[in-house]
């Protein structure tokens, strides 16, 4: 099948599609909307956003699921909004009545 390993150049994130996607997504969905005061606030913001990105954000390539699969929601009950990243991002879930 002539499948081989393809090495990318060091310090060349544009050759890695996963890094390129992250470099585009972080500013667009997180950092462009907040004021970062110092390194500690930046790390806290990035930790919160990455947790949201992997646990709750829908990905089209995963059939609108998150990389960490979500559990099934109850059929009835109130729909509530759950904030993430200090209220910057949200996900919605149904709570059983």
C-alpha positions in Angstrom: 0.0 0.0 0.0 3.1 2.2 0.2 2.0 3.9 3.4 4.9 5.7 5.1 5.6 8.1 7.8 5.6 11.8 6.9 7.7 14.1 9.1 6.9 17.7 9.5 9.4 20.5 9.8 10.1 21.7 13.4 8.3 24.9 14.3 6.0 24.5 11.3 2.4 24.2 12.8 0.9 24.8 9.3 2.1 21.4 8.3 0.1 19.7 11.1 -3.7 20.0 10.5 -4.6 19.3 14.2 -2.3 22.1 15.5 -3.5 24.4 12.7 -7.1 23.9 13.7 -6.3 24.6 17.4 -4.4 27.7 16.5 -7.5 28.9 14.6 -10.1 27.8 17.1 -8.5 29.2 20.3 -8.5 32.9 19.3 -11.8 32.8 17.5 -13.9 31.1 20.2 -12.0 32.1 23.3 -9.2 34.6 23.4 -10.7 37.2 21.2 -13.5 37.6 23.6 -11.7 38.1 26.9 -9.0 40.3 28.4 -6.1 38.2 29.7 -4.5 39.9 32.8 -1.6 37.6 33.4 -0.2 34.1 32.8 -2.3 32.6 35.6 -5.6 33.9 34.1 -4.5 32.7 30.6 -3.8 29.2 31.9 -7.1 29.1 33.8 -9.0 30.3 30.7 -7.2 27.8 28.4 -7.8 24.9 30.8 -11.5 25.7 31.0 -11.9 26.1 27.2 -10.0 22.9 26.5 -12.3 21.0 29.0 -15.3 22.5 27.2 -13.8 21.7 23.8 -13.3 18.0 24.5 -16.3 17.3 26.7 -19.2 19.4 25.3 -18.5 21.2 22.1 -20.1 19.5 19.1 -17.7 18.5 16.3 -19.0 18.0 12.8 -16.4 15.3 12.0 -17.7 13.3 15.0 -21.3 13.4 13.9 -22.0 16.4 16.2 -20.6 14.7 19.3 -17.7 15.6 21.5 -14.4 13.8 21.5 -15.4 12.5 24.9 -18.8 11.0 24.1 -21.7 12.4 26.0 -24.3 10.4 27.9 -27.9 10.1 26.6 -30.3 12.8 27.9 -33.7 12.0 29.5 -36.7 12.3 27.2 -38.5 14.8 29.4 -37.6 17.5 31.8 -36.5 21.1 31.9 -33.7 22.2 29.6 -31.0 24.2 31.5 -28.0 26.2 30.3 -24.7 25.2 31.8 -22.0 27.9 31.5 -18.3 27.1 30.9 -15.1 29.3 30.7 -16.6 31.9 33.0 -19.9 32.1 31.0 -18.1 32.6 27.7 -19.3 29.2 26.3 -22.4 27.2 27.2 -23.9 23.8 26.7 -27.5 22.8 27.3 -28.8 19.6 28.9 -32.1 18.2 29.9 -32.7 17.6 33.6 -35.2 14.9 34.6 -38.3 16.3 36.2 
